[in-house]
Amino acid sequence: MLCRRRFATQELLRISRDGDGALRTGERGGRGVWICSGSHEVGLHAGIRQGLRGPVSDEEADVIDQARRAWIETTSERRGA
């Protein structure tokens, strides 16, 4: 987990790689990491690469960034922020 704190799974975004090597966001299973909305951009991709135990392409990094931003907006709206 890249947050270094405990959270309920509803407060975390799952990034994983399935058996075919495809990157998945928001799904369980496969090799992956959990990130929280407070995860800093600096070092985030390095932490994801480490958690996935492999490279993350620029295209995959873009997908992760877009999913993370959308997820942060959604969780902020649910909290009423």
Phi and psi restraints in degrees (value plus and minus 20) as a CYANA .aco file:
   2 LEU   PHI    -108.7   -68.7
   2 LEU   PSI     -19.2    20.8
   3 CYS   PHI    -110.9   -70.9
   3 CYS   PSI     -47.3    -7.3
   4 ARG   PHI      48.2    88.2
   4 ARG   PSI      -3.2    36.8
   5 ARG   PHI    -158.0  -118.0
   5 ARG   PSI     143.8   183.8
   6 ARG   PHI    -109.5   -69.5
   6 ARG   PSI     116.1   156.1
   7 PHE   PHI    -160.5  -120.5
   7 PHE   PSI     137.1   177.1
   8 ALA   PHI     -88.9   -48.9
   8 ALA   PSI     130.7   170.7
   9 THR   PHI     -80.5   -40.5
   9 THR   PSI     -45.3    -5.3
  10 GLN   PHI     -87.4   -47.4
  10 GLN   PSI     -38.4     1.6
  11 GLU   PHI    -118.9   -78.9
  11 GLU   PSI     -11.6    28.4
  12 LEU   PHI    -145.2  -105.2
  12 LEU   PSI     132.0   172.0
  13 LEU   PHI    -126.7   -86.7
  13 LEU   PSI     110.0   150.0
  14 ARG   PHI    -114.5   -74.5
  14 ARG   PSI     109.2   149.2
  15 ILE   PHI    -138.9   -98.9
  15 ILE   PSI     103.0   143.0
  16 SER   PHI    -163.0  -123.0
  16 SER   PSI     147.8   187.8
  17 ARG   PHI    -143.7  -103.7
  17 ARG   PSI     105.0   145.0
  18 ASP   PHI    -100.7   -60.7
  18 ASP   PSI    -198.4  -158.4
  19 GLY   PHI     -81.5   -41.5
  19 GLY   PSI     -44.8    -4.8
  20 ASP   PHI    -107.5   -67.5
  20 ASP   PSI     -21.7    18.3
  21 GLY   PHI      70.7   110.7
  21 GLY   PSI     -20.1    19.9
  22 ALA   PHI     -96.0   -56.0
  22 ALA   PSI     118.4   158.4
  23 LEU   PHI     -98.9   -58.9
  23 LEU   PSI     115.7   155.7
  24 ARG   PHI    -147.3  -107.3
  24 ARG   PSI     122.1   162.1
  25 THR   PHI    -139.7   -99.7
  25 THR   PSI     119.8   159.8
  26 GLY   PHI      57.7    97.7
  26 GLY   PSI     -12.8    27.2
  27 GLU   PHI    -138.9   -98.9
  27 GLU   PSI     131.6   171.6
  28 ARG   PHI    -113.5   -73.5
  28 ARG   PSI     146.2   186.2
  29 GLY   PHI      80.8   120.8
  29 GLY   PSI     137.1   177.1
  30 GLY   PHI      53.9    93.9
  30 GLY   PSI    -199.0  -159.0
  31 ARG   PHI     -98.4   -58.4
  31 ARG   PSI     106.6   146.6
  32 GLY   PHI    -182.2  -142.2
  32 GLY   PSI    -196.2  -156.2
  33 VAL   PHI    -155.4  -115.4
  33 VAL   PSI     137.8   177.8
  34 TRP   PHI    -130.9   -90.9
  34 TRP   PSI     113.9   153.9
  35 ILE   PHI    -144.5  -104.5
  35 ILE   PSI     130.6   170.6
  36 CYS   PHI    -126.6   -86.6
  36 CYS   PSI     147.7   187.7
  37 SER   PHI     -84.8   -44.8
  37 SER   PSI     -42.3    -2.3
  38 GLY   PHI    -106.7   -66.7
  38 GLY   PSI     -19.0    21.0
  39 SER   PHI     -82.7   -42.7
  39 SER   PSI     107.7   147.7
  40 HIS   PHI     -97.6   -57.6
  40 HIS   PSI     124.1   164.1
  41 GLU   PHI     -79.6   -39.6
  41 GLU   PSI     -58.1   -18.1
  42 VAL   PHI     -87.3   -47.3
  42 VAL   PSI     101.7   141.7
  43 GLY   PHI      64.6   104.6
  43 GLY   PSI     -25.8    14.2
  44 LEU   PHI     -82.7   -42.7
  44 LEU   PSI     -67.8   -27.8
  45 HIS   PHI     -86.9   -46.9
  45 HIS   PSI     -55.7   -15.7
  46 ALA   PHI     -84.2   -44.2
  46 ALA   PSI     -61.0   -21.0
  47 GLY   PHI     -85.4   -45.4
  47 GLY   PSI     -58.1   -18.1
  48 ILE   PHI     -87.5   -47.5
  48 ILE   PSI     -63.5   -23.5
  49 ARG   PHI     -78.3   -38.3
  49 ARG   PSI     -62.6   -22.6
  50 GLN   PHI     -85.2   -45.2
  50 GLN   PSI     -63.9   -23.9
  51 GLY   PHI     -85.6   -45.6
  51 GLY   PSI     -56.9   -16.9
  52 LEU   PHI    -102.3   -62.3
  52 LEU   PSI     -30.0    10.0
  53 ARG   PHI      35.4    75.4
  53 ARG   PSI      27.8    67.8
  54 GLY   PHI     158.9   198.9
  54 GLY   PSI     155.9   195.9
  55 PRO   PHI     -89.9   -49.9
  55 PRO   PSI     134.2   174.2
  56 VAL   PHI    -144.6  -104.6
  56 VAL   PSI      99.3   139.3
  57 SER   PHI     -90.1   -50.1
  57 SER   PSI     146.0   186.0
  58 ASP   PHI     -80.4   -40.4
  58 ASP   PSI     -60.1   -20.1
  59 GLU   PHI     -83.3   -43.3
  59 GLU   PSI     -62.7   -22.7
  60 GLU   PHI     -86.0   -46.0
  60 GLU   PSI     -57.9   -17.9
  61 ALA   PHI     -81.9   -41.9
  61 ALA   PSI     -59.3   -19.3
  62 ASP   PHI     -84.2   -44.2
  62 ASP   PSI     -62.7   -22.7
  63 VAL   PHI     -81.4   -41.4
  63 VAL   PSI     -63.1   -23.1
  64 ILE   PHI     -82.3   -42.3
  64 ILE   PSI     -65.4   -25.4
  65 ASP   PHI     -81.2   -41.2
  65 ASP   PSI     -64.9   -24.9
  66 GLN   PHI     -84.1   -44.1
  66 GLN   PSI     -63.7   -23.7
  67 ALA   PHI     -84.6   -44.6
  67 ALA   PSI     -60.0   -20.0
  68 ARG   PHI     -85.2   -45.2
  68 ARG   PSI     -64.8   -24.8
  69 ARG   PHI     -82.5   -42.5
  69 ARG   PSI     -65.0   -25.0
  70 ALA   PHI     -83.1   -43.1
  70 ALA   PSI     -60.8   -20.8
  71 TRP   PHI     -86.3   -46.3
  71 TRP   PSI     -60.6   -20.6
  72 ILE   PHI     -83.0   -43.0
  72 ILE   PSI     -63.3   -23.3
  73 GLU   PHI     -80.2   -40.2
  73 GLU   PSI     -64.3   -24.3
  74 THR   PHI     -84.1   -44.1
  74 THR   PSI     -65.0   -25.0
  75 THR   PHI     -89.0   -49.0
  75 THR   PSI     -52.9   -12.9
  76 SER   PHI     -86.7   -46.7
  76 SER   PSI     -60.5   -20.5
  77 GLU   PHI     -84.8   -44.8
  77 GLU   PSI     -59.9   -19.9
  78 ARG   PHI     -85.3   -45.3
  78 ARG   PSI     -53.7   -13.7
  79 ARG   PHI    -100.3   -60.3
  79 ARG   PSI     -33.5     6.5
  80 GLY   PHI      62.4   102.4
  80 GLY   PSI       1.3    41.3
